[in-house]
């Protein structure tokens, strides 16, 4: 169903989450960033209220109304007191069915998006990640972050926003989740009526496939900075692939403050001021990458240590205590993240949007517990392949 309702009287608020399949794989070529701009504009002018009036309406009841967009989804979130549910329904209906894309608001928000992209280009890790994605994903849409590039966002017109809106805001692609205090008998039929007003249409389709990294090998990118940042990127499993839970654990093994990598590179060798792994995850593919902040002198040694660490996991040389600690941390942080109405609504809506069951998180612990040292070794052998590794060093090179 496209409607998910969870009554929770423990917290005195009501959270609404409107979720759609969206993101770079559904954007027209050369229009990267259009999803993120559309999401912003849906919280602005509507037939009933100007963007200033929307902001005043939600602030006058002490609530919040914001948008989000990522690699695979976009949507709207509203958080307010249970007594203001009528306002929430009105704001959602106006945003989904009656947005007005005024020229001046469009121009202002487009400029703000471009300013944020420019700011990111000054920050060495973010700038490095942009280059890394390009080298890794090549022509695949995931090569550009959700924000898009200065060129792609610069080229957007209001008609691009309208076109994307009509392909995404459809009955088959909108899920609404509510968590918190509300009156089920009153709210459910009203939300159903709202969903029935949406134009007909299914989920958007993507025909992009990604088999392996586009430009493996060594890449060097001088940047006028005191430090150097090393990146190592490998192929990884997407959100819907069966290896995804192994990648959750692998990421935890490399990223914790007590991780082998951190201890060795940062504490023992004093080579880096940060070192960790992360992922750019699509539904059916991902980039699993390591990154470390170091110096001109330090980066060759950091590269050596990153390679050693991957070999260690490939050999299954992981202590049982280390694995156990990582599992405990992952399960605890997932449980803590489910404490708020906003995260409950968000998890449920995302699951349904991606074609999983709303309560998919309930089996999280058991799937994490099921991962063995051998699974991690197999995972590292399958994904962390030297001949496919993309290595980038950005910053003070010589």
BELSULVEN-V738638 format. One record per residue. N is the residue number from 1. RES is the residue in one letter. PSI is psi in degrees with one decimal (999 if undefined). NEAR is the number of other C-alpha atoms within 10 Angstrom. D_LAST is the distance of its C-alpha to the last C-alpha in whole Angstrom. Layout:
n=N res=RES psi=PSI near=NEAR d_last=D_LAST
n=N res=RES psi=PSI near=NEAR d_last=D_LAST
This chain:
n=1 res=X psi=156.9 near=9 d_last=58
n=2 res=X psi=7.7 near=17 d_last=56
n=3 res=X psi=122.7 near=16 d_last=57
n=4 res=X psi=119.2 near=18 d_last=56
n=5 res=X psi=129.7 near=17 d_last=58
n=6 res=X psi=111.8 near=18 d_last=57
n=7 res=X psi=132.0 near=14 d_last=59
n=8 res=X psi=107.0 near=16 d_last=58
n=9 res=X psi=0.5 near=12 d_last=60
n=10 res=X psi=-30.4 near=11 d_last=58
n=11 res=X psi=139.7 near=13 d_last=56
n=12 res=X psi=41.1 near=13 d_last=57
n=13 res=X psi=169.5 near=22 d_last=55
n=14 res=X psi=128.0 near=27 d_last=55
n=15 res=X psi=128.3 near=29 d_last=52
n=16 res=X psi=133.8 near=26 d_last=52
n=17 res=X psi=118.2 near=28 d_last=49
n=18 res=X psi=123.7 near=24 d_last=49
n=19 res=X psi=140.0 near=28 d_last=47
n=20 res=X psi=149.1 near=26 d_last=47
n=21 res=X psi=129.2 near=26 d_last=45
n=22 res=X psi=-172.0 near=27 d_last=42
n=23 res=X psi=-178.3 near=24 d_last=38
n=24 res=X psi=-31.7 near=28 d_last=36
n=25 res=X psi=-13.2 near=22 d_last=38
n=26 res=X psi=4.1 near=21 d_last=41
n=27 res=X psi=145.0 near=18 d_last=39
n=28 res=X psi=148.5 near=13 d_last=40
n=29 res=X psi=137.7 near=12 d_last=37
n=30 res=X psi=-0.3 near=15 d_last=35
n=31 res=X psi=25.4 near=19 d_last=37
n=32 res=X psi=136.3 near=29 d_last=34
n=33 res=X psi=-9.0 near=26 d_last=35
n=34 res=X psi=-32.2 near=28 d_last=38
n=35 res=X psi=-46.6 near=30 d_last=39
n=36 res=X psi=-38.3 near=25 d_last=38
n=37 res=X psi=-40.1 near=23 d_last=39
n=38 res=X psi=-45.7 near=24 d_last=43
n=39 res=X psi=-45.7 near=20 d_last=43
n=40 res=X psi=-45.9 near=20 d_last=42
n=41 res=X psi=-23.9 near=23 d_last=45
n=42 res=X psi=-17.5 near=25 d_last=47
n=43 res=X psi=7.9 near=24 d_last=47
n=44 res=X psi=-124.9 near=23 d_last=48
n=45 res=X psi=138.8 near=23 d_last=51
n=46 res=X psi=175.2 near=23 d_last=54
n=47 res=X psi=-31.1 near=12 d_last=58
n=48 res=X psi=-32.6 near=15 d_last=59
n=49 res=X psi=147.0 near=17 d_last=56
n=50 res=X psi=169.1 near=17 d_last=54
n=51 res=X psi=-34.2 near=18 d_last=50
n=52 res=X psi=-40.8 near=10 d_last=51
n=53 res=X psi=-34.1 near=14 d_last=54
n=54 res=X psi=-48.0 near=18 d_last=53
n=55 res=X psi=-41.9 near=18 d_last=50
n=56 res=X psi=-39.9 near=13 d_last=53
n=57 res=X psi=-44.4 near=18 d_last=55
n=58 res=X psi=-36.0 near=19 d_last=53
n=59 res=X psi=-31.4 near=13 d_last=52
n=60 res=X psi=-18.0 near=9 d_last=56
n=61 res=X psi=11.5 near=13 d_last=56
n=62 res=X psi=22.2 near=12 d_last=53
n=63 res=X psi=-176.3 near=18 d_last=52
n=64 res=X psi=149.3 near=16 d_last=48
n=65 res=X psi=116.6 near=20 d_last=48
n=66 res=X psi=165.2 near=16 d_last=44
n=67 res=X psi=166.5 near=20 d_last=43
n=68 res=X psi=154.6 near=15 d_last=40
n=69 res=X psi=147.4 near=23 d_last=38
n=70 res=X psi=-160.2 near=18 d_last=36
n=71 res=X psi=-31.3 near=22 d_last=35
n=72 res=X psi=-1.5 near=21 d_last=39
n=73 res=X psi=166.4 near=18 d_last=41
n=74 res=X psi=165.0 near=22 d_last=42
n=75 res=X psi=-164.6 near=28 d_last=45
n=76 res=X psi=147.5 near=22 d_last=46
n=77 res=X psi=139.3 near=23 d_last=47
n=78 res=X psi=131.7 near=22 d_last=50
n=79 res=X psi=123.8 near=24 d_last=51
n=80 res=X psi=179.7 near=22 d_last=54
n=81 res=X psi=150.6 near=18 d_last=57
n=82 res=X psi=-27.7 near=16 d_last=60
n=83 res=X psi=-9.4 near=12 d_last=62
n=84 res=X psi=24.1 near=17 d_last=60
n=85 res=X psi=-35.3 near=21 d_last=60
n=86 res=X psi=-41.9 near=11 d_last=62
n=87 res=X psi=-42.7 near=14 d_last=59
n=88 res=X psi=-47.8 near=24 d_last=56
n=89 res=X psi=-40.1 near=17 d_last=58
n=90 res=X psi=-45.0 near=12 d_last=59
n=91 res=X psi=-40.9 near=22 d_last=55
n=92 res=X psi=-46.7 near=23 d_last=54
n=93 res=X psi=-44.3 near=18 d_last=57
n=94 res=X psi=-43.7 near=19 d_last=56
n=95 res=X psi=-42.1 near=22 d_last=52
n=96 res=X psi=-39.9 near=22 d_last=53
n=97 res=X psi=-24.9 near=18 d_last=56
n=98 res=X psi=43.0 near=15 d_last=56
n=99 res=X psi=150.9 near=21 d_last=53
n=100 res=X psi=120.1 near=21 d_last=52
n=101 res=X psi=86.7 near=20 d_last=49
n=102 res=X psi=142.1 near=15 d_last=50
n=103 res=X psi=-46.0 near=10 d_last=48
n=104 res=X psi=-36.2 near=9 d_last=47
n=105 res=X psi=-42.5 near=16 d_last=46
n=106 res=X psi=-48.1 near=22 d_last=44
n=107 res=X psi=-43.2 near=13 d_last=42
n=108 res=X psi=-48.3 near=10 d_last=41
n=109 res=X psi=-35.5 near=16 d_last=40
n=110 res=X psi=-43.0 near=22 d_last=38
n=111 res=X psi=-39.4 near=15 d_last=36
n=112 res=X psi=-40.9 near=13 d_last=35
n=113 res=X psi=-41.4 near=20 d_last=34
n=114 res=X psi=-35.9 near=20 d_last=32
n=115 res=X psi=-38.8 near=13 d_last=31
n=116 res=X psi=-38.3 near=12 d_last=30
n=117 res=X psi=-44.2 near=19 d_last=28
n=118 res=X psi=-43.0 near=14 d_last=26
n=119 res=X psi=-41.3 near=11 d_last=25
n=120 res=X psi=-33.0 near=15 d_last=24
n=121 res=X psi=-19.1 near=16 d_last=21
n=122 res=X psi=-20.0 near=12 d_last=20
n=123 res=X psi=123.3 near=11 d_last=20
n=124 res=X psi=-41.0 near=19 d_last=16
n=125 res=X psi=-45.0 near=20 d_last=18
n=126 res=X psi=-40.5 near=14 d_last=21
n=127 res=X psi=-41.6 near=18 d_last=19
n=128 res=X psi=-42.0 near=24 d_last=17
n=129 res=X psi=-37.0 near=21 d_last=21
n=130 res=X psi=-45.9 near=18 d_last=22
n=131 res=X psi=-42.8 near=17 d_last=19
n=132 res=X psi=-46.3 near=26 d_last=20
n=133 res=X psi=-42.2 near=22 d_last=24
n=134 res=X psi=-49.2 near=19 d_last=24
n=135 res=X psi=-31.0 near=21 d_last=22
n=136 res=X psi=-52.4 near=25 d_last=24
n=137 res=X psi=-14.0 near=21 d_last=28
n=138 res=X psi=-118.9 near=17 d_last=27
n=139 res=X psi=-7.8 near=14 d_last=31
n=140 res=X psi=142.5 near=17 d_last=32
n=141 res=X psi=-27.4 near=25 d_last=33
n=142 res=X psi=-4.8 near=26 d_last=31
n=143 res=X psi=-17.8 near=21 d_last=28
n=144 res=X psi=137.5 near=23 d_last=28
n=145 res=X psi=167.4 near=20 d_last=29
n=146 res=X psi=-27.1 near=20 d_last=33
n=147 res=X psi=-20.2 near=23 d_last=32
n=148 res=X psi=-171.3 near=24 d_last=31
n=149 res=X psi=170.2 near=21 d_last=29
n=150 res=X psi=-39.2 near=17 d_last=29
n=151 res=X psi=-49.1 near=12 d_last=31
n=152 res=X psi=-42.5 near=17 d_last=33
n=153 res=X psi=-36.6 near=22 d_last=34
n=154 res=X psi=-30.6 near=15 d_last=34
n=155 res=X psi=-4.8 near=13 d_last=37
n=156 res=X psi=139.9 near=18 d_last=39
n=157 res=X psi=168.5 near=15 d_last=43
n=158 res=X psi=-30.2 near=15 d_last=45
n=159 res=X psi=-30.5 near=10 d_last=47
n=160 res=X psi=-37.6 near=16 d_last=44
n=161 res=X psi=-46.5 near=19 d_last=45
n=162 res=X psi=-44.8 near=14 d_last=48
n=163 res=X psi=-45.3 near=11 d_last=48
n=164 res=X psi=-41.3 near=17 d_last=46
n=165 res=X psi=-43.2 near=18 d_last=48
n=166 res=X psi=-22.2 near=11 d_last=51
n=167 res=X psi=-22.9 near=17 d_last=49
n=168 res=X psi=-38.0 near=21 d_last=48
n=169 res=X psi=79.0 near=24 d_last=51
n=170 res=X psi=161.4 near=23 d_last=54
n=171 res=X psi=-36.7 near=18 d_last=56
n=172 res=X psi=-6.4 near=20 d_last=54
n=173 res=X psi=1.4 near=20 d_last=51
n=174 res=X psi=126.2 near=25 d_last=52
n=175 res=X psi=136.6 near=23 d_last=52
n=176 res=X psi=126.9 near=27 d_last=53
n=177 res=X psi=140.1 near=26 d_last=53
n=178 res=X psi=132.0 near=30 d_last=55
n=179 res=X psi=137.8 near=26 d_last=54
n=180 res=X psi=-152.1 near=26 d_last=56
n=181 res=X psi=123.9 near=21 d_last=60
n=182 res=X psi=167.1 near=24 d_last=62
n=183 res=X psi=105.9 near=11 d_last=65
n=184 res=X psi=-45.4 near=12 d_last=65
n=185 res=X psi=-30.9 near=8 d_last=68
n=186 res=X psi=-46.0 near=9 d_last=67
n=187 res=X psi=-41.2 near=15 d_last=63
n=188 res=X psi=-52.2 near=16 d_last=63
n=189 res=X psi=-33.1 near=11 d_last=66
n=190 res=X psi=-39.1 near=14 d_last=64
n=191 res=X psi=-37.4 near=17 d_last=61
n=192 res=X psi=-41.5 near=13 d_last=62
n=193 res=X psi=-38.7 near=10 d_last=64
n=194 res=X psi=-46.4 near=17 d_last=61
n=195 res=X psi=-33.6 near=21 d_last=59
n=196 res=X psi=-19.4 near=12 d_last=62
n=197 res=X psi=-13.4 near=13 d_last=61
n=198 res=X psi=146.0 near=17 d_last=58
n=199 res=X psi=146.9 near=14 d_last=58
n=200 res=X psi=152.7 near=11 d_last=58
n=201 res=X psi=152.5 near=15 d_last=55
n=202 res=X psi=-166.9 near=14 d_last=53
n=203 res=X psi=149.8 near=17 d_last=50
n=204 res=X psi=155.6 near=17 d_last=47
n=205 res=X psi=145.4 near=11 d_last=46
n=206 res=X psi=138.0 near=11 d_last=43
n=207 res=X psi=30.2 near=6 d_last=43
n=208 res=X psi=129.9 near=12 d_last=39
n=209 res=X psi=148.1 near=11 d_last=38
n=210 res=X psi=118.5 near=16 d_last=35
n=211 res=X psi=-49.1 near=8 d_last=35
n=212 res=X psi=161.6 near=17 d_last=31
n=213 res=X psi=141.3 near=21 d_last=27
n=214 res=X psi=-47.2 near=18 d_last=27
n=215 res=X psi=75.2 near=17 d_last=23
n=216 res=X psi=162.8 near=18 d_last=23
n=217 res=X psi=-167.3 near=15 d_last=20
n=218 res=X psi=131.6 near=11 d_last=16
n=219 res=X psi=137.1 near=15 d_last=14
n=220 res=X psi=134.2 near=12 d_last=11
n=221 res=X psi=98.8 near=14 d_last=11
n=222 res=X psi=141.4 near=12 d_last=9
n=223 res=X psi=140.1 near=17 d_last=11
n=224 res=X psi=82.6 near=11 d_last=11
n=225 res=X psi=161.6 near=13 d_last=11
n=226 res=X psi=-31.7 near=11 d_last=11
n=227 res=X psi=170.9 near=20 d_last=11
n=228 res=X psi=143.7 near=27 d_last=10
n=229 res=X psi=129.7 near=27 d_last=13
n=230 res=X psi=133.9 near=26 d_last=14
n=231 res=X psi=137.3 near=25 d_last=17
n=232 res=X psi=121.7 near=23 d_last=20
n=233 res=X psi=139.9 near=26 d_last=23
n=234 res=X psi=163.2 near=24 d_last=26
n=235 res=X psi=149.3 near=25 d_last=30
n=236 res=X psi=170.1 near=26 d_last=32
n=237 res=X psi=144.3 near=23 d_last=36
n=238 res=X psi=172.4 near=19 d_last=37
n=239 res=X psi=-33.0 near=18 d_last=39
n=240 res=X psi=5.1 near=16 d_last=42
n=241 res=X psi=155.1 near=12 d_last=41
n=242 res=X psi=-21.9 near=10 d_last=43
n=243 res=X psi=-0.7 near=16 d_last=40
n=244 res=X psi=-39.8 near=19 d_last=39
n=245 res=X psi=-29.5 near=19 d_last=40
n=246 res=X psi=-37.8 near=23 d_last=38
n=247 res=X psi=-31.1 near=24 d_last=35
n=248 res=X psi=-45.9 near=16 d_last=36
n=249 res=X psi=-40.4 near=21 d_last=36
n=250 res=X psi=-44.4 near=22 d_last=33
n=251 res=X psi=-38.3 near=19 d_last=31
n=252 res=X psi=-38.5 near=21 d_last=33
n=253 res=X psi=-37.3 near=24 d_last=32
n=254 res=X psi=-13.1 near=23 d_last=28
n=255 res=X psi=-11.5 near=20 d_last=28
n=256 res=X psi=160.1 near=18 d_last=31
n=257 res=X psi=-22.4 near=15 d_last=30
n=258 res=X psi=15.4 near=14 d_last=32
n=259 res=X psi=153.0 near=17 d_last=30
n=260 res=X psi=-44.6 near=17 d_last=29
n=261 res=X psi=-48.0 near=22 d_last=25
n=262 res=X psi=-48.5 near=22 d_last=25
n=263 res=X psi=-48.9 near=15 d_last=27
n=264 res=X psi=-56.6 near=17 d_last=25
n=265 res=X psi=-39.3 near=21 d_last=21
n=266 res=X psi=-49.4 near=20 d_last=22
n=267 res=X psi=-48.9 near=13 d_last=25
n=268 res=X psi=-48.2 near=9 d_last=25
n=269 res=X psi=-7.4 near=13 d_last=21
n=270 res=X psi=40.2 near=13 d_last=20
n=271 res=X psi=-25.4 near=21 d_last=17
n=272 res=X psi=149.4 near=23 d_last=17
n=273 res=X psi=-13.2 near=14 d_last=19
n=274 res=X psi=150.9 near=15 d_last=21
n=275 res=X psi=129.6 near=26 d_last=21
n=276 res=X psi=178.7 near=21 d_last=24
n=277 res=X psi=164.6 near=20 d_last=25
n=278 res=X psi=179.0 near=18 d_last=27
n=279 res=X psi=147.8 near=19 d_last=29
n=280 res=X psi=112.4 near=17 d_last=30
n=281 res=X psi=125.6 near=20 d_last=33
n=282 res=X psi=-175.9 near=20 d_last=36
n=283 res=X psi=-34.2 near=14 d_last=39
n=284 res=X psi=10.8 near=15 d_last=39
n=285 res=X psi=168.5 near=21 d_last=35
n=286 res=X psi=161.3 near=21 d_last=32
n=287 res=X psi=123.0 near=25 d_last=28
n=288 res=X psi=117.9 near=21 d_last=28
n=289 res=X psi=152.4 near=23 d_last=24
n=290 res=X psi=147.2 near=20 d_last=22
n=291 res=X psi=146.6 near=25 d_last=19
n=292 res=X psi=137.8 near=26 d_last=18
n=293 res=X psi=121.8 near=24 d_last=16
n=294 res=X psi=-151.5 near=27 d_last=13
n=295 res=X psi=173.8 near=22 d_last=10
n=296 res=X psi=-43.8 near=16 d_last=6
n=297 res=X psi=-34.2 near=14 d_last=8
n=298 res=X psi=-21.5 near=18 d_last=11
n=299 res=X psi=-35.3 near=22 d_last=11
n=300 res=X psi=-37.4 near=13 d_last=12
n=301 res=X psi=-37.3 near=14 d_last=15
n=302 res=X psi=-43.0 near=25 d_last=16
n=303 res=X psi=-44.5 near=18 d_last=16
n=304 res=X psi=-45.6 near=10 d_last=18
n=305 res=X psi=-37.1 near=16 d_last=20
n=306 res=X psi=-41.9 near=22 d_last=21
n=307 res=X psi=-42.0 near=14 d_last=22
n=308 res=X psi=-42.1 near=13 d_last=24
n=309 res=X psi=-40.2 near=17 d_last=26
n=310 res=X psi=-41.0 near=19 d_last=27
n=311 res=X psi=-39.4 near=16 d_last=28
n=312 res=X psi=-46.5 near=14 d_last=30
n=313 res=X psi=-36.5 near=22 d_last=32
n=314 res=X psi=-33.6 near=23 d_last=33
n=315 res=X psi=-6.2 near=16 d_last=35
n=316 res=X psi=23.0 near=18 d_last=36
n=317 res=X psi=62.6 near=14 d_last=35
n=318 res=X psi=129.9 near=17 d_last=36
n=319 res=X psi=143.5 near=9 d_last=38
n=320 res=X psi=-39.0 near=10 d_last=41
n=321 res=X psi=-38.4 near=9 d_last=41
n=322 res=X psi=-45.3 near=13 d_last=37
n=323 res=X psi=-44.6 near=19 d_last=39
n=324 res=X psi=-42.6 near=13 d_last=42
n=325 res=X psi=-43.4 near=15 d_last=40
n=326 res=X psi=-40.6 near=23 d_last=38
n=327 res=X psi=-44.2 near=20 d_last=41
n=328 res=X psi=-44.4 near=14 d_last=42
n=329 res=X psi=-44.9 near=14 d_last=40
n=330 res=X psi=-46.8 near=18 d_last=40
n=331 res=X psi=-39.7 near=16 d_last=43
n=332 res=X psi=-42.7 near=13 d_last=43
n=333 res=X psi=-33.6 near=10 d_last=41
n=334 res=X psi=-43.2 near=14 d_last=43
n=335 res=X psi=-41.9 near=14 d_last=46
n=336 res=X psi=-36.1 near=11 d_last=45
n=337 res=X psi=-13.5 near=14 d_last=43
n=338 res=X psi=9.3 near=16 d_last=47
n=339 res=X psi=-23.7 near=12 d_last=49
n=340 res=X psi=156.2 near=17 d_last=49
n=341 res=X psi=-35.5 near=25 d_last=51
n=342 res=X psi=-42.6 near=22 d_last=48
n=343 res=X psi=-33.1 near=16 d_last=46
n=344 res=X psi=-46.6 near=22 d_last=49
n=345 res=X psi=-40.4 near=27 d_last=50
n=346 res=X psi=-49.1 near=23 d_last=46
n=347 res=X psi=-47.8 near=19 d_last=46
n=348 res=X psi=-45.0 near=26 d_last=49
n=349 res=X psi=-40.1 near=28 d_last=49
n=350 res=X psi=-45.7 near=24 d_last=45
n=351 res=X psi=-48.7 near=15 d_last=47
n=352 res=X psi=-39.0 near=24 d_last=50
n=353 res=X psi=-38.9 near=24 d_last=48
n=354 res=X psi=4.1 near=16 d_last=46
n=355 res=X psi=16.8 near=10 d_last=49
n=356 res=X psi=176.7 near=14 d_last=49
n=357 res=X psi=150.2 near=15 d_last=52
n=358 res=X psi=-38.3 near=20 d_last=52
n=359 res=X psi=31.4 near=14 d_last=52
n=360 res=X psi=-31.5 near=13 d_last=50
n=361 res=X psi=-21.1 near=18 d_last=48
n=362 res=X psi=-26.1 near=11 d_last=51
n=363 res=X psi=11.1 near=9 d_last=50
n=364 res=X psi=-51.5 near=16 d_last=46
n=365 res=X psi=-45.3 near=16 d_last=47
n=366 res=X psi=-31.4 near=11 d_last=49
n=367 res=X psi=-35.7 near=12 d_last=46
n=368 res=X psi=-43.9 near=18 d_last=43
n=369 res=X psi=-29.7 near=15 d_last=46
n=370 res=X psi=-14.5 near=12 d_last=46
n=371 res=X psi=126.8 near=17 d_last=43
n=372 res=X psi=170.3 near=16 d_last=43
n=373 res=X psi=-38.6 near=18 d_last=40
n=374 res=X psi=-39.4 near=15 d_last=41
n=375 res=X psi=-41.7 near=16 d_last=40
n=376 res=X psi=-40.2 near=24 d_last=37
n=377 res=X psi=-44.3 near=21 d_last=36
n=378 res=X psi=-40.8 near=17 d_last=38
n=379 res=X psi=-48.6 near=20 d_last=36
n=380 res=X psi=-36.8 near=23 d_last=32
n=381 res=X psi=-37.8 near=17 d_last=33
n=382 res=X psi=-42.5 near=12 d_last=35
n=383 res=X psi=-38.4 near=18 d_last=32
n=384 res=X psi=70.8 near=23 d_last=29
n=385 res=X psi=125.7 near=14 d_last=28
n=386 res=X psi=-42.8 near=13 d_last=25
n=387 res=X psi=-13.5 near=10 d_last=26
n=388 res=X psi=1.7 near=18 d_last=26
n=389 res=X psi=135.8 near=23 d_last=23
n=390 res=X psi=118.6 near=23 d_last=21
n=391 res=X psi=127.6 near=23 d_last=17
n=392 res=X psi=132.3 near=22 d_last=15
n=393 res=X psi=126.7 near=27 d_last=11
n=394 res=X psi=144.1 near=26 d_last=11
n=395 res=X psi=-140.1 near=24 d_last=9
n=396 res=X psi=101.1 near=19 d_last=6
n=397 res=X psi=-51.6 near=19 d_last=4
n=398 res=X psi=999 near=8 d_last=0
